[in-house]
Amino acid sequence: MVELRQNEQKVLLTLNKLGGKASIDRIMKLSGLAHASVMRATLKLSKEKLAQLLEQKQTVVTLSSEGKTYARDGLPERRLIKSLIKLGGKAEINRIVKETGLDSQFAPIALGWVRRKNWATIKEKKQQMIALRDPEKGEDERFLGILKAKKAVIIEEHSEEKQIVADVLRRRKLVEVEERILRTLKLTAKGKALVNKGVTIVDEVSQLTPELIITGKWRETKLRKFNVTAPGPAFYPGKAHPLQQIIERAREIFLEMGFTEIRGPLVETAFWNFDALFQPQDHPAREMQDTFYVSDPKTGKLPSEEIVDAVAKTHENGWITGSRGWGYKWNRKEARRLVLRTHTTAETIKYLSKHRNPPIKVFSVDRVYRNEQLTYKNTAEFHQIEGIVVDKGVTLRDLMGTLKTFYSRFGLKKVQFWPCYFPYTEPSAQAMVFVPQLKSWIELCGMGMFRPEVLAPMRIEHPVLAWGGGLERIAMLELGLEDIRVLFSNNLGWIRGVPLRR
Amino acid sequence: MGVARALKGLRGWELGLQKYDLQKGKTVLKVDSAVSAVRPFMLGAIVRNLKLNEEEVAELMEIQEDLHWGIGRDRVKASIGVHNLDGINPPFTFTAIKPNAMKFAPLGTTKEMSLWEILKNHEKGVQYKHLIDWASEYPLLVDRDGKVLSMPPIINGELTRVDENTENLFLDVTGTDYEAVNKSLNVLSTALADMGGRVETVKVEYPNRTVHSPNFTPQKMNLQTRFVNDLLGLKLSQANIIESLKKCRLGAKKNGKEAIEVAIPVYRIDIFHEVDLVEEVAIGHGYYKLKPTLPSSVTIGKQHPAYIMANRARQIMIGLGFVEVLNFTLTNEHLHYKKMRRKAQKPVKLANPVSSEYTIMREDLLPYLMKNLAENKHESFPQKLFEVSDVVNQNSKMESRCERLMHLAAVSSHSSANFTEIRSAVEALLSNMGVRHWDVRAVKHPSFTEGRIAALNVKKKQIGIVGEVHPEVLNNFELENPTAAFEVNLEIL
């Protein structure tokens, strides 16, 4: 059973009313449907073999603006001969033209056609014209009359003679000719049978409205069926940035593991960024090529004299730590210089100088800076993951276990520890992870236990386990990126396309 | 060579201290009192019977560079000269002379230059002139006949150039820090001993004292068994620890029931506290043998309030259909002020920016959001972006005279974006953040269209702005769609 939509039924019935064959234009007129709707219905009716679409080439002839003038006033040669006859059948050309009231630019055309149609002869010497007859209306003039009445004529519907005339007029630029396809719909026997069986039109709507719902009219209304397989417009939801999603996951894991989050300033004194972590003031790592220094404002404030003094002495001679220190004169001016923090450990040590009761477990996943050019593997700003455990009797093995637990929740399960040097931890290690998709071991983070030279000035009495590593590297692994800049390029197409983190 | 030495230990082929023969030599090095003002310390050593291959010469250069950079602090505290001993005659003299007093050919040239010319024209002279150019006399190392070995710490003379055929070396280390000079010489001469050289001492005669260098006497340190086990979380016996230390090529023997006396070879300049020995034990024992454990204390995690707030705001913005972007906090004045039609404020400025793109820290988020729109013109509209992140302002009350604040900014860009739409968005944010009362006041702002910009106030304090971005700003970013925006400081909500 063929199921027809409202418009398709309308077209079918209209066609029947028009005698089973009609042009699309006529169907539109009678049904009141738009062209696109009739055509869509036609497609369906043809597919179901209820109607047949016939296509015929048509040549449409209409009057040009010049043609319109002549259709109203007569052809110039007709007006000329009329005047000549009125003047007695023989007269000077100038006089005839004047009598006719013909625009001077049309005079040569009129004279040409009078001669060509053999209506008069011209005595060149005397500039005289002599009428040969009082001519009857020609085919061309009659055709102009038809055009004037009908506005447009489909030439294929007329005799061959008329077609020749139309061509002459086209060459005189009195008519315009346009070719088009005439689409005619013809009811098939199957269509006729369906109409005879009876097609009743039910109201059909494309959008359910509050009115239809409230009044209950929806019961008598047919909701038009949609082509549900047709593609629709794209819709982009609001969402968190892919890197932010990974930051949030790192934070969640820390929180699940019982860590407290800390947050510190981005601009920090060299004291907290370097000196408190036993990095000597003349160490190359503090040089300008690794660290961003701030020129405005230039310097910050130092913490309590007690802490500053202890740090100074530890650098100079080891103080009470049992260390030999760095053996140089510590400079407080250097410690007051401002830097963009190169690691979140600056905040960690500050926090530990104020919170000394174990157990302490703190973390941050936060912005740090390195004086680097932007390349596919480096950015001047990135995020550091940092975890700290302070407790009575915690050991290097505890650090290894904590760190392993953390990264395994990121899906990084195959972790190894290699010896490594870091200035403020001892013993130190480097955690390496095996990445199956890269088939290699990559550096995950640095780790270690704070040196006595770091602990003593802050009066920290228990071992401090610390680890820190980049977040972007993990993000690149998760997102399958080879260029770190993608994470900060904010390409909307990319952000819209990346699925939410699993 | 150092790697080979360590590997032999870890594999157990050779344990304990590496033995070095040190012969007492007769070569004299005089240190003139003239140098005390500019570069007071010098030590030397002789190494004989070397047969260096190309790789070893390269390694020698590398060790020298590492020492210059590390303990030498880029040649300030110590710098090294390595000379071919054949062709020069002791005694050597370390002295200081007037910058134009004489000429010699520096390494790599045959052209003789005065000391002053070297500082002015030679690549190394230009690089390191700050170490001596303030003095009235410059340091110079010469032999018995006045031939120039080097101009410490700038450059050696061409005369004593070392190549693969060199068999006998004279090493000089000069500097401003005696310890650094001593350590550098020890590291270098033990490395050459590892390469098969025979090291011989030099008699260094200062005006008031005489020393013999190098000195290979190991440093002694006591290590407690318990200290090791406490840090590593192991139960190693005294004997285990001794064995592990020996694998790391340290000397180790029992010192009573608990303690171990460790002898540290002179090349191990990285060991200066007992704790450094603990890592040696871990390496000797094997990191891979350390079984990970978890600390036993129970703790309860807690988020920082700033991030709780940021995440609430983030959730609302996502609900409103905005997409999050993440920008840098570093920016430049052109983007931050000029393109936004603003006069430059007083931002935090970098002393050593790495590019003109990143010279200051952002004071608000909006300029980067405009840049994000400019770079996404080819993507479909409407485009609604937000960022919740850091801005930094100068604030003299803070320890670092800078204050980090959490801001939230959003832009909506499409053919019919307007004030009403963005105001509705910011008010949805405020009410869902739990703000009860706020007022909206018409203000002027150069980045926004007049009459379509308002300030948001909570408890008489301005917390942000909301408005339609000025068409000139849109032109500056080459944007084609009307754009409405807001920015609020989340920390005073």
Chai-1 contact restraints between the chains, C-beta under 6 A:
chainA,res_idxA,chainB,res_idxB,connection_type,confidence,min_distance_angstrom,max_distance_angstrom,comment,restraint_id
A,G238,B,I318,contact,1.0,0.0,6.0,A-B,restraint_1
A,G238,B,G321,contact,1.0,0.0,6.0,A-B,restraint_2
A,G238,B,F322,contact,1.0,0.0,6.0,A-B,restraint_3
A,G238,B,V323,contact,1.0,0.0,6.0,A-B,restraint_4
A,K239,B,I318,contact,1.0,0.0,6.0,A-B,restraint_5
A,K239,B,V323,contact,1.0,0.0,6.0,A-B,restraint_6
A,A240,B,E324,contact,1.0,0.0,6.0,A-B,restraint_7
A,H241,B,E324,contact,1.0,0.0,6.0,A-B,restraint_8
A,H241,B,L326,contact,1.0,0.0,6.0,A-B,restraint_9
A,L243,B,L326,contact,1.0,0.0,6.0,A-B,restraint_10
A,Q244,B,E324,contact,1.0,0.0,6.0,A-B,restraint_11
A,L255,B,G301,contact,1.0,0.0,6.0,A-B,restraint_12
A,G258,B,T299,contact,1.0,0.0,6.0,A-B,restraint_13
A,G258,B,I300,contact,1.0,0.0,6.0,A-B,restraint_14
A,G258,B,G301,contact,1.0,0.0,6.0,A-B,restraint_15
A,F259,B,G301,contact,1.0,0.0,6.0,A-B,restraint_16
A,T260,B,K302,contact,1.0,0.0,6.0,A-B,restraint_17
A,E261,B,Q303,contact,1.0,0.0,6.0,A-B,restraint_18
A,E261,B,H304,contact,1.0,0.0,6.0,A-B,restraint_19
A,R263,B,H304,contact,1.0,0.0,6.0,A-B,restraint_20
A,R263,B,A306,contact,1.0,0.0,6.0,A-B,restraint_21
A,P265,B,S400,contact,1.0,0.0,6.0,A-B,restraint_22
A,P265,B,R404,contact,1.0,0.0,6.0,A-B,restraint_23
A,L266,B,V392,contact,1.0,0.0,6.0,A-B,restraint_24
A,L266,B,R404,contact,1.0,0.0,6.0,A-B,restraint_25
A,V267,B,S400,contact,1.0,0.0,6.0,A-B,restraint_26
A,V267,B,C402,contact,1.0,0.0,6.0,A-B,restraint_27
A,E268,B,S400,contact,1.0,0.0,6.0,A-B,restraint_28
A,T269,B,S400,contact,1.0,0.0,6.0,A-B,restraint_29
A,D282,B,R73,contact,1.0,0.0,6.0,A-B,restraint_30
A,M288,B,N352,contact,1.0,0.0,6.0,A-B,restraint_31
A,F292,B,L350,contact,1.0,0.0,6.0,A-B,restraint_32
A,Y293,B,A351,contact,1.0,0.0,6.0,A-B,restraint_33
A,Y293,B,N352,contact,1.0,0.0,6.0,A-B,restraint_34
A,V294,B,V348,contact,1.0,0.0,6.0,A-B,restraint_35
A,S295,B,K349,contact,1.0,0.0,6.0,A-B,restraint_36
A,S295,B,A351,contact,1.0,0.0,6.0,A-B,restraint_37
A,D296,B,K349,contact,1.0,0.0,6.0,A-B,restraint_38
A,P297,B,Q394,contact,1.0,0.0,6.0,A-B,restraint_39
A,P297,B,R401,contact,1.0,0.0,6.0,A-B,restraint_40
A,G300,B,E399,contact,1.0,0.0,6.0,A-B,restraint_41
A,G300,B,S400,contact,1.0,0.0,6.0,A-B,restraint_42
A,G300,B,R401,contact,1.0,0.0,6.0,A-B,restraint_43
A,K301,B,E399,contact,1.0,0.0,6.0,A-B,restraint_44
A,S323,B,F272,contact,1.0,0.0,6.0,A-B,restraint_45
A,S323,B,H273,contact,1.0,0.0,6.0,A-B,restraint_46
A,R324,B,F272,contact,1.0,0.0,6.0,A-B,restraint_47
A,G327,B,E179,contact,1.0,0.0,6.0,A-B,restraint_48
A,L338,B,S400,contact,1.0,0.0,6.0,A-B,restraint_49
A,P359,B,S297,contact,1.0,0.0,6.0,A-B,restraint_50
A,P359,B,T299,contact,1.0,0.0,6.0,A-B,restraint_51
A,K361,B,T299,contact,1.0,0.0,6.0,A-B,restraint_52
A,N371,B,V354,contact,1.0,0.0,6.0,A-B,restraint_53
A,Q373,B,V354,contact,1.0,0.0,6.0,A-B,restraint_54
A,E381,B,F328,contact,1.0,0.0,6.0,A-B,restraint_55
A,V389,B,P295,contact,1.0,0.0,6.0,A-B,restraint_56
A,D391,B,P295,contact,1.0,0.0,6.0,A-B,restraint_57
A,D391,B,S297,contact,1.0,0.0,6.0,A-B,restraint_58
A,V394,B,P295,contact,1.0,0.0,6.0,A-B,restraint_59
A,T395,B,L232,contact,1.0,0.0,6.0,A-B,restraint_60
A,T395,B,G233,contact,1.0,0.0,6.0,A-B,restraint_61
A,L396,B,L232,contact,1.0,0.0,6.0,A-B,restraint_62
A,R397,B,G233,contact,1.0,0.0,6.0,A-B,restraint_63
A,R397,B,L290,contact,1.0,0.0,6.0,A-B,restraint_64
A,R397,B,P292,contact,1.0,0.0,6.0,A-B,restraint_65
A,R397,B,T293,contact,1.0,0.0,6.0,A-B,restraint_66
A,D398,B,T293,contact,1.0,0.0,6.0,A-B,restraint_67
A,D398,B,P295,contact,1.0,0.0,6.0,A-B,restraint_68
A,M400,B,P292,contact,1.0,0.0,6.0,A-B,restraint_69
A,G401,B,P292,contact,1.0,0.0,6.0,A-B,restraint_70
A,G401,B,T293,contact,1.0,0.0,6.0,A-B,restraint_71
A,G401,B,L294,contact,1.0,0.0,6.0,A-B,restraint_72
A,K404,B,P292,contact,1.0,0.0,6.0,A-B,restraint_73
A,F417,B,Y287,contact,1.0,0.0,6.0,A-B,restraint_74
A,P419,B,I283,contact,1.0,0.0,6.0,A-B,restraint_75
A,P419,B,Y287,contact,1.0,0.0,6.0,A-B,restraint_76
A,E426,B,V275,contact,1.0,0.0,6.0,A-B,restraint_77
A,E426,B,D276,contact,1.0,0.0,6.0,A-B,restraint_78
A,E426,B,E279,contact,1.0,0.0,6.0,A-B,restraint_79
A,P427,B,V278,contact,1.0,0.0,6.0,A-B,restraint_80
A,P427,B,E279,contact,1.0,0.0,6.0,A-B,restraint_81
A,P427,B,A282,contact,1.0,0.0,6.0,A-B,restraint_82
A,P452,B,V275,contact,1.0,0.0,6.0,A-B,restraint_83
A,N490,B,V325,contact,1.0,0.0,6.0,A-B,restraint_84
A,N490,B,N372,contact,1.0,0.0,6.0,A-B,restraint_85
A,L492,B,N376,contact,1.0,0.0,6.0,A-B,restraint_86
A,L492,B,E379,contact,1.0,0.0,6.0,A-B,restraint_87
A,G493,B,E379,contact,1.0,0.0,6.0,A-B,restraint_88
A,I495,B,V323,contact,1.0,0.0,6.0,A-B,restraint_89
